[in-house]
Every structure is written in structure tokens, then in C-alpha cells.
Amino acid sequence: MSTSEAREARTYGLTDSWTMTRRELARWARQPGQLLVALVFPVMLLLMFGYLVGGGRGVAGDYVDYLVPGMLVLTMAFGLEGTMLNVTRDLDKGVIDRFRSLPMANGALLVGRSVADMLQSAAALVLVGGVAYALGWRAHGGPGAFLAAAGLLLLLRFAMLWVGIHLALIAGRPEMVQAVQILVWPVGFLSNAFAVPDSMPDWLGTVVRWNPLSQTAAVVRDLLGSPGGEPGHVWAAVAWPLGLLVVFFPLAVRKFARLGR
């Protein structure tokens, strides 16, 4: 393939991906309930754990300072079922087959879906952060640290998103999404979002400490100046999401390319 052909193919793919992104945004306008639930759910968790369940075993200092970065991480991990449901519904109704019959770049539908999800995730971060600010939480790091924390959170979401897309393509039907989504909950709750690993039994603390979500949460706490937890490892907070992307992004694209063959 010549340089001009490769450039044309990239432009073609970006145009198709943007068209599919606009399709997902239009779906939000027609069905705002799903978007509202996705945005409100992490706020409910923040309020529940901050005021009803809170306490935080082993946390030194204000529990809300410790909790908020953990809730931001869980916001990135949870809510994948919306994307998974939309993918499986398109599969179930034959929408993807119709798109595949068009002269469209392979994978543009998945890229458009992921871009829309990332926009929703960014909005969820702003909403949860705003509610936390209203509750008295403050980020003590500088602007650079704040942006780095947001980047790590969105990187984690992007990786989790492609895991969800791949699982949705395997599930194939909307009714199977709930069963697959249940797998995400243990990963979220077996993290340091709510309690310090040192307060747990040794074997459980080790599992929790090296959970991908825990590594991101620990580094985000460091960047935002939230006390009460153990220091994180930046390399692990970056390596875990990148490792997931290296594995699941090509798997999802390959699975999508083989549909209907």
C-alpha cells in the first residue's frame, strides 16, 4: 500500500468512526434514561459509602479524602453494561450486519461506541468530583497532578471498555450481558477503594494491593494529595491498563471482523 493510499485509509477510518460516534450520541438523545443512570450510580455509591457505610478500616485521616479517589476509580470500572448492551443489541437486531454490508472501515462501529463511552466517562468524573467537592473534599495537588490523575483514570476506563466490548461480542445477546457484568463487581470490590489492604488478612491484602484498580487508586490518591493510603506505583498504574489494551483491543477487533463469516 502506497503512502497516499495509507493516508486515505486512515482518513476514511476516522470519518467512519466519527459517524458512528454521532450515532451513539443521537442514541443518548433518544434514550436519556440509560445515560442518567450511568451518571447517577457512582454518585449514589459515593454518598452511600461516605455517609451510610463509611468508616474505612485502616484509613488514617478523613475517610472522605481516602474514599473519593477510590470512587473515581470505581466510576471508571463500573457502568460497562451500557456499552455492552448497545453492542449486543446491535448484534441481536442485525444492525451490525447491515453496517458491515456498507463500505465502512472495519471496526469503526466499535471505535465510535468507545469514543461515546469515553465522553460519558469524562462527564461522570466531573459529576462525581463536583459532588465530592460539595461534600468538602479537596484536591491538594497542582494542575499538572490533577491532569495526570484524570489521564490515569480515563486510561483505565479505556482499557476496561475494550474488555467489555470483547465480552459483549462473545456474549452476543443482551440477556447474557448481566451475567458477564457480574464478573466486574468482584474486581471492583476487591480493591482498595473502600479500605486499606493492610487492614485485611495477608492473602487478601496481597490480592487487593495488586488489583489494577487498586494501583490506579493509590497513584491517584498520591497525585491528588489524599492521605490515608499506601503509596502507589506509577509504572503499575500505567502497565495494567496498557496490558489489558494490548490483549483485548485486537481480540475485540478480530472478533468483530469474523462476525457473520
C-alpha positions as CSV (number, residue, x, y, z in Angstrom):
1,M,0.0,0.0,0.0
2,S,1.4,3.4,-1.0
3,T,1.7,6.3,1.4
4,S,-1.2,8.2,-0.2
5,E,-3.4,5.1,0.0
6,A,-2.5,4.6,3.6
7,R,-3.3,8.2,4.4
8,E,-6.6,7.9,2.6
9,A,-7.5,4.7,4.5
10,R,-6.7,6.4,7.8
11,T,-8.9,9.4,6.9
12,Y,-11.6,7.0,5.7
13,G,-11.5,5.2,9.0
14,L,-11.6,8.4,11.1
15,T,-14.6,9.7,9.2
16,D,-16.5,6.4,9.6
17,S,-15.6,6.3,13.3
18,W,-16.9,9.9,13.8
19,T,-20.1,8.9,12.0
20,M,-20.6,6.0,14.4
21,T,-19.8,8.3,17.4
22,R,-22.5,10.7,16.3
23,R,-24.9,7.7,16.1
24,E,-24.2,6.8,19.7
25,L,-24.7,10.5,20.8
26,A,-28.0,10.5,19.0
27,R,-29.0,7.4,20.9
28,W,-28.4,9.3,24.1
29,A,-30.8,12.0,23.0
30,R,-33.5,9.3,22.2
31,Q,-32.8,7.3,25.4
32,P,-31.5,9.7,28.1
33,G,-32.5,7.3,30.9
34,Q,-29.5,5.0,30.3
35,L,-27.1,7.9,30.4
36,L,-28.7,9.4,33.5
37,V,-28.4,6.1,35.4
38,A,-24.8,5.7,34.4
39,L,-24.0,9.2,35.7
40,V,-26.1,9.0,38.9
41,F,-25.0,5.5,40.0
42,P,-21.4,6.5,41.0
43,V,-22.8,9.5,42.9
44,M,-25.1,7.1,44.9
45,L,-22.1,4.9,45.7
46,L,-20.1,7.9,46.9
47,L,-22.9,9.1,49.2
48,M,-23.7,5.6,50.5
49,F,-20.1,4.7,51.4
50,G,-19.3,8.2,52.6
51,Y,-22.2,8.5,54.9
52,L,-24.0,5.2,55.4
53,V,-21.4,2.5,55.3
54,G,-18.2,4.7,55.7
55,G,-15.5,4.3,58.3
56,G,-12.7,2.8,56.2
57,R,-10.7,0.2,58.1
58,G,-7.1,1.2,58.5
59,V,-7.5,4.7,56.9
60,A,-5.6,7.5,58.6
61,G,-7.2,10.9,58.4
62,D,-10.5,11.9,56.8
63,Y,-12.3,8.9,55.2
64,V,-13.9,11.1,52.5
65,D,-10.4,12.1,51.4
66,Y,-9.5,8.5,51.1
67,L,-12.8,7.4,49.5
68,V,-13.2,9.9,46.7
69,P,-10.2,8.8,44.6
70,G,-11.4,5.2,45.1
71,M,-14.8,6.1,43.9
72,L,-13.4,7.9,40.9
73,V,-11.6,4.6,40.0
74,L,-14.8,2.6,40.5
75,T,-16.7,5.0,38.3
76,M,-14.3,4.1,35.5
77,A,-14.6,0.4,36.2
78,F,-18.4,0.2,36.6
79,G,-21.1,1.1,34.1
80,L,-19.7,-1.0,31.2
81,E,-23.1,-2.8,30.9
82,G,-24.4,0.2,28.9
83,T,-21.8,-0.2,26.2
84,M,-22.1,-4.0,26.3
85,L,-25.9,-3.8,26.0
86,N,-25.7,-1.5,23.0
87,V,-23.2,-3.7,21.2
88,T,-25.2,-6.9,21.9
89,R,-28.5,-5.2,20.8
90,D,-26.9,-4.1,17.5
91,L,-25.8,-7.7,17.1
92,D,-29.2,-9.2,18.0
93,K,-31.1,-6.9,15.7
94,G,-28.8,-7.4,12.8
95,V,-27.7,-3.7,12.8
96,I,-24.0,-4.7,12.7
97,D,-24.6,-6.9,9.7
98,R,-26.2,-4.0,7.9
99,F,-23.3,-1.7,8.7
100,R,-20.8,-4.4,7.6
101,S,-22.5,-4.5,4.2
102,L,-21.6,-0.8,3.7
103,P,-18.2,0.5,2.5
104,M,-17.2,1.3,6.1
105,A,-13.8,0.9,7.8
106,N,-13.6,-2.3,9.8
107,G,-14.0,-1.6,13.5
108,A,-15.4,2.0,13.0
109,L,-18.6,1.0,14.8
110,L,-16.6,-0.2,17.8
111,V,-14.4,2.9,17.8
112,G,-17.5,5.2,17.7
113,R,-19.0,3.3,20.6
114,S,-15.8,3.6,22.6
115,V,-15.5,7.4,21.9
116,A,-19.1,8.0,23.1
117,D,-18.4,5.9,26.2
118,M,-15.3,8.0,27.0
119,L,-17.3,11.2,26.7
120,Q,-19.8,9.8,29.1
121,S,-16.9,8.7,31.5
122,A,-15.4,12.2,31.4
123,A,-18.8,13.6,32.3
124,A,-19.1,11.1,35.2
125,L,-15.7,12.1,36.5
126,V,-16.8,15.8,36.5
127,L,-20.1,14.9,38.2
128,V,-18.6,12.7,40.9
129,G,-15.8,15.2,41.5
130,G,-18.3,18.1,41.8
131,V,-20.4,16.2,44.3
132,A,-17.3,15.3,46.3
133,Y,-16.3,19.0,46.3
134,A,-19.7,19.9,47.7
135,L,-19.1,17.3,50.4
136,G,-15.9,19.0,51.4
137,W,-13.3,17.0,49.6
138,R,-10.4,19.0,48.0
139,A,-7.7,18.0,45.6
140,H,-4.4,19.2,47.1
141,G,-2.1,18.6,44.1
142,G,-1.3,21.2,41.4
143,P,-2.9,21.4,38.0
144,G,-0.4,19.1,36.5
145,A,-1.0,16.4,39.1
146,F,-4.8,16.8,38.6
147,L,-4.5,16.3,34.8
148,A,-2.2,13.3,35.4
149,A,-4.8,11.8,37.7
150,A,-7.6,12.4,35.2
151,G,-5.4,10.8,32.5
152,L,-4.8,7.7,34.5
153,L,-8.5,7.3,35.3
154,L,-9.5,7.7,31.6
155,L,-6.7,5.3,30.6
156,L,-8.2,2.7,33.0
157,R,-11.7,3.3,31.6
158,F,-10.5,2.9,28.0
159,A,-8.9,-0.4,28.9
160,M,-11.9,-1.7,30.8
161,L,-14.1,-0.6,27.9
162,W,-12.4,-2.8,25.4
163,V,-12.5,-5.7,27.8
164,G,-16.3,-5.1,28.0
165,I,-16.7,-4.8,24.2
166,H,-14.8,-8.1,23.7
167,L,-17.0,-9.8,26.3
168,A,-20.1,-8.3,24.7
169,L,-19.1,-9.7,21.2
170,I,-18.6,-13.1,22.8
171,A,-22.0,-12.9,24.7
172,G,-23.8,-11.9,21.5
173,R,-27.2,-11.4,23.2
174,P,-28.4,-8.7,25.6
175,E,-29.7,-11.2,28.1
176,M,-26.2,-12.5,28.6
177,V,-24.7,-9.1,29.5
178,Q,-25.9,-9.2,33.1
179,A,-24.2,-12.5,33.7
180,V,-20.9,-11.2,32.2
181,Q,-21.2,-7.8,34.0
182,I,-21.3,-9.7,37.3
183,L,-17.7,-10.6,36.7
184,V,-16.7,-6.9,37.0
185,W,-18.1,-6.4,40.5
186,P,-15.6,-8.7,42.4
187,V,-12.7,-6.8,40.7
188,G,-14.1,-3.5,41.9
189,F,-14.8,-4.5,45.4
190,L,-11.6,-6.5,45.8
191,S,-9.7,-3.2,45.6
192,N,-8.5,-0.5,48.0
193,A,-11.4,1.8,47.1
194,F,-13.0,1.5,50.5
195,A,-10.3,0.1,52.9
196,V,-6.6,-0.1,53.2
197,P,-5.1,-3.5,52.2
198,D,-3.0,-3.6,55.4
199,S,-6.2,-3.9,57.5
200,M,-7.1,-7.1,55.7
201,P,-5.8,-10.7,56.1
202,D,-2.4,-11.1,54.4
203,W,-3.5,-13.2,51.5
204,L,-6.5,-10.9,50.7
205,G,-4.4,-7.8,51.2
206,T,-1.9,-9.0,48.6
207,V,-4.7,-9.7,46.1
208,V,-6.2,-6.3,46.7
209,R,-2.9,-4.5,46.6
210,W,-2.0,-5.7,43.1
211,N,-5.5,-5.3,41.7
212,P,-5.3,-3.0,38.6
213,L,-7.9,-0.7,40.2
214,S,-6.0,-0.5,43.4
215,Q,-2.8,0.6,41.7
216,T,-4.6,3.3,39.9
217,A,-6.4,4.4,43.0
218,A,-3.2,4.5,45.0
219,V,-1.4,6.7,42.4
220,V,-4.4,9.0,42.0
221,R,-4.5,9.5,45.8
222,D,-0.8,10.4,45.7
223,L,-1.4,12.9,42.8
224,L,-4.4,14.5,44.5
225,G,-2.8,14.7,47.9
226,S,-5.4,12.5,49.6
227,P,-3.8,10.9,52.7
228,G,-4.6,7.6,54.4
229,G,-3.4,5.0,52.0
230,E,-0.2,3.3,51.0
231,P,1.9,4.9,48.1
232,G,1.1,3.7,44.6
233,H,3.4,2.5,41.8
234,V,3.0,4.7,38.7
235,W,4.5,2.0,36.5
236,A,1.9,-0.5,37.6
237,A,-1.0,2.0,37.2
238,V,0.1,2.5,33.6
239,A,1.2,-1.0,32.8
240,W,-2.0,-2.7,33.9
241,P,-4.3,-0.7,31.5
242,L,-1.9,-0.8,28.6
243,G,-1.5,-4.6,29.1
244,L,-5.3,-5.0,29.0
245,L,-5.5,-2.9,25.9
246,V,-2.7,-4.9,24.2
247,V,-4.7,-8.1,24.8
248,F,-8.3,-7.1,24.4
249,F,-8.3,-4.4,21.7
250,P,-7.0,-6.7,19.0
251,L,-9.2,-9.5,20.3
252,A,-12.3,-7.3,20.0
253,V,-11.4,-6.0,16.5
254,R,-10.7,-9.6,15.4
255,K,-13.9,-10.9,16.8
256,F,-15.9,-8.2,15.2
257,A,-14.2,-8.8,11.8
258,R,-15.1,-12.5,12.0
259,L,-18.8,-11.9,12.7
260,G,-21.1,-13.3,10.1
261,R,-18.3,-15.2,8.3
